[in-house]
């Protein structure tokens, strides 16, 4: 799942299966090429970016490795979503420094949003890093690495208004061969007051639609069965064909990708409530392979807080959008991002957030309490005045409520049969498969016959909990 909350601290168990600190690799080969090792933190966009970085380095003569101690270049793709993520990166850098001391000549680079936000601080103060590269400067990596090999510190955090990496074919690292990300746009123009993304990823720009379709086609030809279209706000995708002047919007792009192969599922993330249109909903309804799942962050259930957050909608508007989704796609699952304890939030306004969760009946949520991020509008204008113990208490209430709703929604699926894409073995047993249905719910079921990863099966659900369904192939 894509986590679009850029200014938050989490407490308790999140109701999601998002990854943190994923190591990207392929099988090591003794090909005489220099090796790079990369870890990625944060949102799905960062994982997608790591695959672009791998492709660029591959063209420059590097090959990926899972063995950090044997690598010539150690990279960490960072996230500035919340302070905890940055603390984790600093801890990892200290570990990387130990590897450098044991293996002289090894270089360490910081990529991504944290590199953009802290810029030269890594080079001048941390003294643990040789290279700092922002999200729009990955093409410069080979040159920066070459300079660092000669003893020069390298930094490029230039934010571009044009860069989309549309011409780069990502190296699918540590892939199950079934699911893949396709980045369709970069940056964000929304300027939510709590959010650091516009400052770390720059202004919004959309990829050439034909390159997106070509990437999806290539994945389908290689046997992939699911693609997720990524962007900070996919619903604002807009690309103008320079030859014809025709503008392709997100609903049209969604259909173009869905028509690549009826056997390949299409997902997308993340949607901003102000931009998702009926045409997008009709595209989902009318195409079986576009999944019945929408991530629709609410952030708060109170209109005054939403205005302070600069979300550009109020509660009644958001509720109308939720109603419209369920009206057009009755079996759609909706998930959300939720911030509690934002500046000046009262107990009554917190109760409004609880009530909007009940209204929307989210299948799952990413839930955090607010923490101020330097440089954001909220940090400049508002006092972070809610005591930490109050934030934690409110977050705990939200988590318990979401767990109860998730449990009830999953219980309602008992007895139903779903089409499931097999993603691999379950975490607990190699005698069971795991896979997701169209609503993005994870289903565990015993293996049967000669089925394999990437196959579709129909599974009848017989038990459930708040996070998982269990069933049998029918």
C-alpha positions as CSV (number, residue, x, y, z in Angstrom):
1,X,0.0,0.0,0.0
2,X,1.0,3.5,-0.7
3,X,1.5,5.6,2.4
4,X,1.0,9.3,1.6
5,X,1.1,10.7,5.1
6,X,4.3,12.8,5.1
7,X,4.3,14.3,8.6
8,X,3.2,11.7,11.1
9,X,4.3,9.4,13.9
10,X,2.6,6.0,14.3
11,X,1.5,4.2,17.5
12,X,0.3,0.7,17.8
13,X,-0.1,-1.8,15.0
14,X,-1.0,-0.3,11.7
15,X,-3.8,-2.0,9.8
16,X,-1.8,-2.6,6.6
17,X,0.9,-4.7,5.0
18,X,3.2,-1.9,3.9
19,X,6.9,-2.6,3.7
20,X,9.7,-0.6,5.3
21,X,13.4,-1.0,4.7
22,X,13.0,-3.4,1.8
23,X,16.3,-4.6,0.3
24,X,16.3,-4.8,-3.5
25,X,18.4,-7.4,-5.2
26,X,18.7,-10.0,-7.9
27,X,20.6,-13.2,-7.7
28,X,24.3,-12.4,-7.3
29,X,26.5,-13.2,-10.3
30,X,30.2,-13.3,-10.5
31,X,30.4,-11.2,-13.6
32,X,33.3,-9.0,-12.7
33,X,31.1,-5.9,-12.5
34,X,31.0,-3.6,-9.6
35,X,28.2,-4.3,-7.1
36,X,25.5,-2.0,-5.7
37,X,23.3,-2.7,-2.7
38,X,20.1,-0.6,-2.2
39,X,17.6,-0.3,0.6
40,X,14.3,1.6,0.1
41,X,12.1,3.1,2.8
42,X,8.6,4.8,2.7
43,X,6.0,4.8,-0.1
44,X,5.6,2.7,-3.2
45,X,7.0,5.6,-5.2
46,X,10.3,5.1,-3.5
47,X,10.4,1.4,-4.3
48,X,9.6,2.2,-7.9
49,X,12.4,4.8,-8.0
50,X,14.8,2.2,-6.7
51,X,14.1,0.2,-9.8
52,X,14.8,3.2,-12.0
53,X,18.1,3.7,-10.1
54,X,19.0,0.1,-10.6
55,X,18.4,0.4,-14.3
56,X,20.6,3.5,-14.5
57,X,23.4,1.8,-12.6
58,X,23.1,-1.3,-14.7
59,X,23.7,0.7,-17.8
60,X,26.8,2.2,-16.1
61,X,28.3,-1.2,-15.4
62,X,27.0,-2.1,-12.0
63,X,25.1,-5.2,-11.0
64,X,22.8,-5.5,-7.9
65,X,23.7,-7.6,-4.9
66,X,22.0,-8.7,-1.7
67,X,25.3,-8.8,0.2
68,X,26.0,-5.3,1.6
69,X,29.4,-6.4,2.9
70,X,30.5,-7.3,-0.7
71,X,29.1,-4.2,-2.4
72,X,31.1,-1.3,-3.9
73,X,28.2,1.1,-3.6
74,X,25.6,1.2,-0.8
75,X,22.5,3.2,-1.4
76,X,19.6,4.1,0.8
77,X,16.4,5.5,-0.8
78,X,14.9,7.6,2.0
79,X,11.6,8.9,3.1
80,X,10.8,12.2,4.9
81,X,7.2,11.2,5.8
82,X,7.9,11.4,9.5
83,X,10.7,11.9,12.0
84,X,10.8,8.2,12.8
85,X,11.7,7.3,9.2
86,X,14.6,9.8,9.2
87,X,15.9,8.4,12.5
88,X,15.9,4.9,11.0
89,X,17.9,6.2,8.0
90,X,20.5,7.7,10.4
91,X,20.8,4.4,12.2
92,X,21.3,2.6,8.9
93,X,24.0,5.1,7.9
94,X,26.0,4.3,11.0
95,X,25.9,0.6,10.1
96,X,27.0,1.4,6.5
97,X,29.9,3.4,7.9
98,X,31.1,0.3,9.7
99,X,31.1,-1.6,6.4
100,X,33.0,1.2,4.8
101,X,35.7,0.9,7.4
102,X,36.0,-2.8,6.9
103,X,36.0,-2.4,3.1
104,X,37.9,0.7,2.1
105,X,36.7,2.2,-1.1
106,X,33.0,1.4,-0.6
107,X,30.8,4.4,-1.3
108,X,27.6,5.3,0.5
109,X,24.8,7.3,-1.1
110,X,21.6,8.8,0.2
111,X,18.7,9.0,-2.3
112,X,15.2,10.3,-2.3
113,X,13.1,12.7,-0.2
114,X,15.4,12.9,2.8
115,X,18.3,13.7,0.5
116,X,16.3,16.5,-1.0
117,X,15.2,17.9,2.4
118,X,18.6,17.8,4.2
119,X,20.8,18.4,1.1
120,X,24.4,19.1,2.0
121,X,23.9,18.4,5.7
122,X,24.6,14.8,5.0
123,X,27.9,15.6,3.4
124,X,29.0,18.4,5.8
125,X,27.6,17.3,9.2
126,X,26.9,13.6,9.1
127,X,30.3,12.7,7.4
128,X,28.9,9.3,6.7
129,X,27.9,9.9,3.1
130,X,29.7,10.3,-0.2
131,X,26.8,11.0,-2.5
132,X,23.4,12.8,-2.0
133,X,20.9,12.6,-4.9
134,X,17.4,13.9,-5.0
135,X,14.4,12.2,-6.7
136,X,14.8,14.1,-10.0
137,X,18.6,13.7,-10.3
138,X,19.1,9.9,-10.6
139,X,20.4,10.2,-14.2
140,X,23.5,11.9,-12.6
141,X,24.3,9.0,-10.4
142,X,27.0,7.4,-12.6
143,X,28.9,10.7,-12.8
144,X,28.5,11.4,-9.1
145,X,29.8,7.9,-8.3
146,X,32.8,8.3,-10.6
147,X,33.6,11.6,-8.9
148,X,33.2,10.0,-5.5
149,X,35.6,7.2,-6.5
150,X,38.2,10.0,-7.1
151,X,37.5,11.5,-3.6
152,X,35.0,14.2,-4.5
153,X,31.8,14.4,-2.6
154,X,28.8,14.5,-4.9
155,X,25.4,16.2,-4.5
156,X,22.6,16.9,-6.9
157,X,19.2,17.7,-5.4
158,X,17.9,19.8,-8.3
159,X,14.1,19.6,-8.7
160,X,13.0,19.4,-12.3
161,X,9.8,20.5,-13.9
162,X,10.2,18.0,-16.7
163,X,11.9,14.8,-15.4
164,X,9.6,11.7,-15.4
165,X,12.2,9.0,-16.3
166,X,9.7,7.9,-19.1
167,X,12.4,6.5,-21.3
168,X,14.0,4.3,-18.6
169,X,12.9,0.7,-18.3
170,X,13.0,-0.1,-14.6
171,X,15.0,-3.1,-13.4
172,X,12.5,-5.3,-11.6
173,X,14.4,-6.1,-8.5
174,X,13.4,-8.9,-6.1
175,X,10.2,-9.3,-8.1
176,X,7.8,-12.1,-7.7
177,X,7.3,-11.9,-11.4
178,X,3.6,-11.2,-10.9
179,X,3.1,-7.6,-9.6
180,X,4.9,-4.4,-10.7
181,X,4.8,-0.7,-10.2
182,X,4.5,1.8,-13.0
183,X,5.1,5.4,-12.1
184,X,2.8,7.6,-14.2
185,X,3.6,11.0,-12.7
186,X,5.9,12.8,-10.3
187,X,5.6,15.6,-7.8
188,X,2.6,17.2,-6.3
189,X,0.8,20.6,-6.6
190,X,-1.7,20.2,-3.7
191,X,0.3,21.9,-1.0
192,X,-1.4,20.3,2.0
193,X,-0.2,22.2,5.0
194,X,1.2,19.2,6.8
195,X,3.0,17.7,3.7
196,X,6.6,17.8,2.8
197,X,6.2,16.1,-0.6
198,X,6.0,19.2,-2.8
199,X,9.3,20.4,-1.3
200,X,11.1,17.1,-1.8
201,X,9.6,15.9,-5.1
202,X,8.8,19.1,-6.8
203,X,5.9,20.2,-8.9
204,X,3.5,17.8,-10.5
205,X,4.2,16.5,-14.1
206,X,2.7,13.6,-16.0
207,X,4.4,11.0,-18.1
208,X,3.8,10.4,-21.8
209,X,0.8,8.1,-21.8
210,X,2.2,6.0,-24.6
211,X,5.3,5.2,-22.6
212,X,3.1,4.0,-19.7
213,X,1.1,1.8,-22.0
214,X,4.4,0.5,-23.6
215,X,5.7,-0.4,-20.1
216,X,2.5,-2.2,-19.2
217,X,2.6,-4.1,-22.5
218,X,6.2,-5.2,-21.8
219,X,5.2,-6.4,-18.4
220,X,2.3,-8.3,-19.8
221,X,4.5,-10.0,-22.4
222,X,6.9,-11.0,-19.6
223,X,4.0,-12.7,-17.7
224,X,3.2,-10.1,-15.1
225,X,-0.4,-10.3,-14.0
226,X,-0.8,-7.0,-12.1
227,X,0.4,-3.4,-12.4
228,X,-0.1,-0.6,-9.9
229,X,-0.1,2.9,-11.4
230,X,1.7,5.3,-9.0
231,X,1.6,9.0,-8.4
232,X,1.2,11.4,-5.4
233,X,-2.2,12.2,-6.9
234,X,-3.0,9.9,-9.9
235,X,-6.4,11.5,-10.5
236,X,-4.8,14.7,-11.6
237,X,-2.8,12.9,-14.4
238,X,-3.0,15.0,-17.5
239,X,-0.8,14.5,-20.6
240,X,-1.1,16.4,-23.8
241,X,0.0,14.7,-27.0
242,X,2.3,17.2,-28.7
243,X,1.4,15.9,-32.1
244,X,-2.4,16.0,-31.9
245,X,-3.0,18.3,-29.0
246,X,-5.3,15.6,-27.4
247,X,-5.2,15.6,-23.7
248,X,-5.3,12.2,-21.9
249,X,-6.8,12.2,-18.4
250,X,-6.5,9.6,-15.7
251,X,-9.8,7.8,-16.6
252,X,-8.6,7.5,-20.2
253,X,-5.2,6.3,-19.1
254,X,-6.7,3.7,-16.8
255,X,-8.7,2.3,-19.7
256,X,-5.7,2.3,-22.0
257,X,-3.7,0.3,-19.5
258,X,-6.6,-2.1,-18.8
259,X,-7.0,-2.9,-22.5
260,X,-3.3,-4.0,-22.7
261,X,-4.4,-7.4,-21.5
262,X,-7.7,-8.6,-19.9
263,X,-5.6,-11.0,-17.9
264,X,-3.6,-8.3,-16.2
265,X,-5.1,-6.5,-13.2
266,X,-4.7,-2.8,-12.8
267,X,-4.5,-1.0,-9.5
268,X,-3.7,2.7,-8.7
269,X,-2.6,4.9,-5.8
270,X,-3.1,7.5,-4.5
271,X,-6.3,9.3,-5.2
272,X,-7.0,12.8,-3.9
273,X,-10.8,13.2,-3.1
274,X,-11.0,16.5,-4.9
275,X,-9.8,15.0,-8.2
276,X,-11.3,11.5,-8.6
277,X,-14.1,11.7,-11.2
278,X,-17.1,9.7,-12.1
279,X,-15.3,8.7,-15.3
280,X,-12.7,7.0,-13.2
281,X,-15.4,5.2,-11.3
282,X,-17.1,4.1,-14.5
283,X,-13.8,2.8,-15.8
284,X,-13.5,0.6,-12.7
285,X,-17.1,-0.5,-13.0
286,X,-16.9,-1.4,-16.7
287,X,-13.5,-3.2,-16.7
288,X,-13.2,-6.4,-14.8
289,X,-9.5,-6.2,-14.6
290,X,-9.4,-2.7,-13.0
291,X,-9.6,-3.6,-9.3
292,X,-12.5,-2.6,-7.1
293,X,-10.4,-0.8,-4.6
294,X,-9.7,2.9,-4.0
295,X,-7.3,4.5,-1.6
296,X,-9.1,7.8,-0.7
297,X,-7.3,9.6,2.1
298,X,-9.6,11.6,4.4
299,X,-6.9,12.8,6.9
300,X,-9.6,14.3,9.2
301,X,-13.3,14.1,9.6
302,X,-13.7,17.7,10.7
303,X,-14.2,20.5,8.2
304,X,-12.3,23.1,10.2
305,X,-9.3,20.8,10.5
306,X,-9.5,20.0,6.8
307,X,-9.3,23.7,6.0
308,X,-6.3,24.1,8.2
309,X,-4.7,21.1,6.4
310,X,-5.5,22.9,3.1
311,X,-7.2,19.7,1.8
312,X,-9.6,21.8,-0.4
313,X,-12.7,19.8,0.6
314,X,-14.9,19.7,3.6
315,X,-16.6,16.8,5.4
316,X,-19.9,16.9,3.5
317,X,-18.1,17.0,0.2
318,X,-15.9,13.9,1.2
319,X,-19.0,12.0,2.3
320,X,-20.7,12.7,-1.0
321,X,-17.7,11.3,-2.8
322,X,-17.8,8.1,-0.7
323,X,-21.5,7.7,-1.4
324,X,-20.9,8.1,-5.1
325,X,-18.2,5.4,-5.1
326,X,-20.5,3.0,-3.4
327,X,-23.4,4.0,-5.7
328,X,-21.4,3.3,-8.9
329,X,-19.3,0.4,-7.6
330,X,-21.3,-1.3,-4.8
331,X,-18.6,-3.9,-3.9
332,X,-15.7,-1.4,-3.9
333,X,-13.3,-1.4,-1.0
334,X,-12.1,2.0,0.2
335,X,-9.1,2.6,2.4
336,X,-7.8,5.8,3.9
337,X,-5.0,7.9,5.5
338,X,-5.9,9.4,8.9
339,X,-4.0,12.1,10.9
340,X,-5.0,12.6,14.5
341,X,-3.8,15.4,16.8
342,X,-3.3,18.0,14.1
343,X,-2.8,21.6,15.4
344,X,-5.7,22.9,17.6
345,X,-7.8,19.7,17.2
346,X,-10.4,19.5,19.9
347,X,-11.9,16.4,21.4
348,X,-15.1,17.1,19.5
349,X,-13.2,17.3,16.3
350,X,-11.5,14.0,17.1
351,X,-14.9,12.5,17.5
352,X,-15.7,13.7,14.0
353,X,-12.8,11.7,12.6
354,X,-14.1,8.6,14.4
355,X,-17.6,9.2,12.9
356,X,-16.3,9.6,9.4
357,X,-14.5,6.3,9.7
358,X,-17.8,4.7,10.7
359,X,-19.5,6.4,7.8
360,X,-17.0,5.4,5.1
361,X,-16.4,1.9,6.5
362,X,-12.8,1.7,5.4
363,X,-11.4,-1.7,4.7
364,X,-8.1,-0.6,6.2
365,X,-6.3,2.7,7.0
366,X,-2.9,4.1,7.5
367,X,-3.2,5.8,10.9
368,X,-0.8,8.2,12.5
369,X,-0.6,11.1,14.9
370,X,0.7,14.4,13.7
371,X,4.2,15.5,14.1
372,X,5.6,18.7,12.7
373,X,7.9,18.5,9.7
374,X,10.3,21.4,9.0
375,X,9.5,23.6,6.0
376,X,5.8,22.8,5.7
377,X,3.1,25.4,5.8
378,X,1.8,24.0,9.1
379,X,5.3,24.3,10.7
380,X,5.4,28.0,9.6
381,X,1.8,29.0,10.6
382,X,0.5,26.8,13.3
383,X,1.6,25.7,16.8
384,X,1.9,22.0,17.3
385,X,-0.1,22.3,20.5
386,X,-1.7,18.9,21.1
387,X,0.1,17.1,24.0
388,X,1.8,13.8,22.9
389,X,-0.2,11.8,25.4
390,X,-3.5,13.1,23.9
391,X,-2.3,12.3,20.4
392,X,-1.5,8.8,21.4
393,X,-4.8,8.3,23.2
394,X,-6.7,9.5,20.1
395,X,-4.7,7.4,17.8
396,X,-5.4,4.3,19.9
397,X,-9.1,5.0,19.7
398,X,-8.8,5.3,15.9
399,X,-6.8,2.1,15.6
400,X,-9.3,0.1,17.7
401,X,-12.3,1.4,15.7
402,X,-10.6,0.7,12.4
403,X,-9.8,-2.8,13.6
404,X,-13.4,-3.4,14.5
405,X,-14.7,-2.2,11.2
406,X,-12.1,-4.2,9.2
407,X,-13.0,-7.3,11.3
408,X,-16.7,-6.8,10.6
409,X,-16.2,-6.2,6.9
410,X,-14.0,-9.3,6.6
411,X,-16.5,-11.4,8.5
412,X,-19.2,-10.3,6.0
413,X,-17.0,-12.0,3.3
414,X,-17.3,-15.4,4.9
415,X,-19.2,-17.7,2.5
416,X,-18.3,-15.5,-0.6
417,X,-16.1,-16.7,-3.4
418,X,-13.5,-14.4,-4.9
419,X,-11.2,-14.4,-7.9
420,X,-7.7,-14.4,-6.4
421,X,-4.3,-13.8,-8.0
422,X,-1.7,-16.1,-6.4
423,X,1.3,-14.0,-5.2
424,X,3.3,-16.8,-3.6
425,X,3.6,-18.9,-0.5
426,X,2.0,-17.6,2.7
427,X,4.3,-16.2,5.4
428,X,3.5,-19.0,7.8
429,X,3.4,-22.1,5.6
430,X,4.8,-23.3,2.3
431,X,1.8,-25.5,2.0
432,X,-0.5,-22.5,1.6
433,X,-0.7,-19.8,-1.0
434,X,-1.4,-16.1,-0.5
435,X,-3.1,-13.8,-2.9
436,X,-5.4,-10.8,-3.1
437,X,-8.9,-10.3,-4.5
438,X,-10.1,-7.3,-6.4
439,X,-10.8,-5.4,-3.2
440,X,-7.1,-5.8,-2.2
441,X,-7.9,-8.1,0.7
442,X,-5.3,-10.8,1.4
443,X,-6.6,-14.4,1.2
444,X,-4.7,-17.5,2.5
445,X,-5.7,-20.9,1.1
446,X,-4.2,-24.4,0.9
447,X,-2.2,-25.4,-2.3
448,X,-4.0,-27.6,-4.7
449,X,-2.9,-29.4,-7.8
450,X,-0.2,-27.9,-10.0
451,X,-1.2,-24.3,-9.4
452,X,1.6,-21.7,-9.2
453,X,2.4,-18.1,-8.5
454,X,0.7,-15.9,-11.1
455,X,-2.3,-18.1,-11.6
456,X,-5.8,-17.0,-11.0
457,X,-8.1,-19.1,-8.8
458,X,-11.5,-18.9,-7.2
459,X,-11.4,-19.1,-3.4
460,X,-14.4,-19.5,-1.1
461,X,-13.8,-17.8,2.2
462,X,-14.6,-19.8,5.4
463,X,-12.9,-17.8,8.2
464,X,-11.6,-14.2,8.7
465,X,-10.0,-11.8,11.1
466,X,-9.3,-8.0,10.9
467,X,-6.5,-8.4,8.4
468,X,-6.9,-11.6,6.5
469,X,-9.4,-14.0,4.9
470,X,-8.9,-17.7,4.8
471,X,-10.5,-20.1,2.4
472,X,-10.3,-23.0,-0.1
473,X,-10.0,-23.2,-3.8
474,X,-13.4,-24.1,-5.5
